[in-house]
Amino acid sequence: MRTPAGTGRIDAAPLGGVSGEEGSAPLLYTPAAAAELLAVPESWLRRKAGRRLIPCTLVGKHLRFSAADLAAITAGGSQPVLQLRRRRGHR
């Protein structure tokens, strides 16, 4: 079942006919929808996924991203805070 046009999100049917949180398949996002959620160009996302530099999900030959993929991409891009060091002899 698809969500309203333009969202790019695909709602997967529950596995084994089970409804509710447990047993349901994860939602998958198209590259366009995932790029919008991550606020990055779709071309960047496709290029990185094609080189297997970021997690992605392939459904047949179709590139999709799960919520876990998007979380991993976000976590993998986090940078530590740099501590500024004072220069010696300059005050």
Residue pairs with C-beta under 8 A, 6 or more apart in sequence:
1 11
1 13
2 10
2 11
3 9
3 10
3 11
7 33
8 29
8 30
8 32
8 33
8 34
8 36
9 27
9 28
9 29
9 30
9 33
10 27
10 28
10 29
10 30
10 64
11 27
12 24
12 25
12 26
12 27
12 28
13 25
14 20
14 23
14 24
14 25
15 23
15 24
15 25
16 23
18 24
26 66
26 67
26 68
27 66
27 67
28 57
28 59
28 64
28 65
28 66
29 37
29 64
29 65
29 66
29 67
29 70
30 63
30 64
30 65
31 42
31 45
31 46
31 49
31 63
31 64
31 65
32 42
34 45
34 65
34 69
34 70
35 41
35 42
35 44
35 45
37 70
38 45
38 70
38 73
38 74
45 54
45 65
46 63
48 54
49 56
49 63
49 65
54 69
54 72
54 73
54 76
55 65
55 68
55 69
55 72
55 73
56 63
56 64
56 65
56 69
57 63
57 64
57 65
57 66
57 69
58 64
65 73
